[in-house]
Amino acid sequence: MMMGSSPAKPDATVTDKLDLKSEPVPLYVPLEALTESTVRSIIAAGTSSDDLSPDYSQRTLLIFLLEINKTLREIENSTEDNGQKPNENIIRCAEDVRQWLVDKNNQPLNWDELHKLCDMMKSDTRSSLAHYYRVKDAGPYFELKMETVSFS
């Protein structure tokens, strides 16, 4: 992007086709890069309150948290194609991350409740935010389709 130019508009066909309500969001989970403080921060921010953030950050972190759990379950229940268990380092890393997935009272997270919360967030169209920006048809990620003003 050149200095002073307005950002390129996103491909409307990509954002229009994204259906968070029914399609899983593909995410890469770098288990070996996760630390206890990172996981606890994700849990705290993703499950913080009933007030949803206008920028969808809470929903994004909750989706990532659920994907961490899914990846861990796959590792815990998997065997390699040749019938052997995954690499010992991966198993050890998964065990460490699993220990960190606890609430503020050090109880295991309630994954059913987190899935319900995530489904609710996915169905939220942010009507108050759309109203503020005077958007009449607020589909998923409508912010990416808004006209922008350049002051340069």
N, C-alpha and C positions, 0 to 999 in steps of 0.2 A: 504494500500500500504506500502510495506516495504521500509526502508531507502535505497536509492541507486538503487531501481528497477525502470524500466521505467513504465509509466502509462499504464493501461490496454487499449487495443484498444476498441473503441466504437463498439457496435453491428452494423455492416454495414447494416443489414436489417432494423433497425430502422431508420437510417439516410437516407437510400435510399428511403424509403417509405414516408418520410416527404415531402409533396408537398405544399409549402407555397403559390403557385399561386392560387390554387383552394380550399384548405381546410382551414377552420377557425382554428386558434390556440386557444385551450382551455386555459383560464387563470382564476385564482381566483383573484378577486379584493377585497382587504380588505378595504372597504369604511371607516369603523370606525377608521382605523389606519392612513388614509390619513390626512395630514395637508395642510394648504394653501401653505406653502413654498415647500412642497414636490410636490404638483400638479403643481405649477408654475415652478419648476425645470424640471419636466417631460415635460411640454409644451415647455420650452426654449430649452432643449436638443433635443427633438423629432422633433422640427420644425425649428431648428437653421439655416440651410443653404441648398444649393443645393449640396454641397460637402458631399458625403456619407462617413461615417466612415468605415474604412476597417474591423472593428470588428463587424459590424452590430448593434452596440449599439443604433444608432439613429433609425434604423428600429424597434428594440425591444421596445424602449420607445414609439414609435408611435403606435405600435400594442397595447401596454398596455393602452395608452391614448384612443384609439378607444374602447377598451374593457371597460374602465371606463364609457365612454359615453353610451355604450350599456347597461351596468348594471344599470345606472341611468334611462335610458328610460324604462327598464323593471320595475323598482320600481315605476316610475311615472305613468305607465300605468297598473299596476297590481292590482289584488285583490286576496286575499287568496282563497283557494279552497272553503271555506264556504261563500264566497261573501263579506268578510270584507277586509278593506284596510290593508296593512302591518303595522307592529309595528310602533308606533309614533316616536320612537327613530331613526329607520331606515329612515323614511320619512324626519325627521329633518336633519339627517346626509347627505342624498342625496341632500337636498336643499342647504346645506352649500357647498358641493363639486361642485354642478352645478354652484354656484356663482363664484367659483374659475376658472372655465373653460373659461378663456378669454385670448385674445392675449395681446401683450405688450401695445396696445392702449386701453385696457379694453373693447374691443368689443368681442361679442361672437365668439367662434371659428367657422370657416367655415368647417363643417364636411364633406361636399362633396369634398372640396379641399384636406382635410387630407386623405380621403379614396383614392383619386387619387394618392396622393403622396405615400401612403402606398403600393398601387398596383404596382406602378413603382419600389419601393424599393424591393418588393417581387420578381419581375421579374429580378432584377439585379443579374447577376451571378458573379460579382466581377472579371471580366476578367483581369483587371490590377493586382489585388492581386494574382490571379491564375498564371498569367504570371511571376510575381516576384518569386513565389515559384516553378515555372516550373511544374505546374499541367496541364495535358492535358485535362482532363474531369472534369470541375469544377461544380459539382452539388451543391445543397443546403448543406450548412455546410461541404464543402469539407475539411475544416481545421481539422475537427475531425477525418478524415481518413488518414491524412498525417503521414508518418513515422517520429518518433521522435528519437533524439539522446540523450543518457544519458552520462553525463560526470563524473559519479561516479565510 
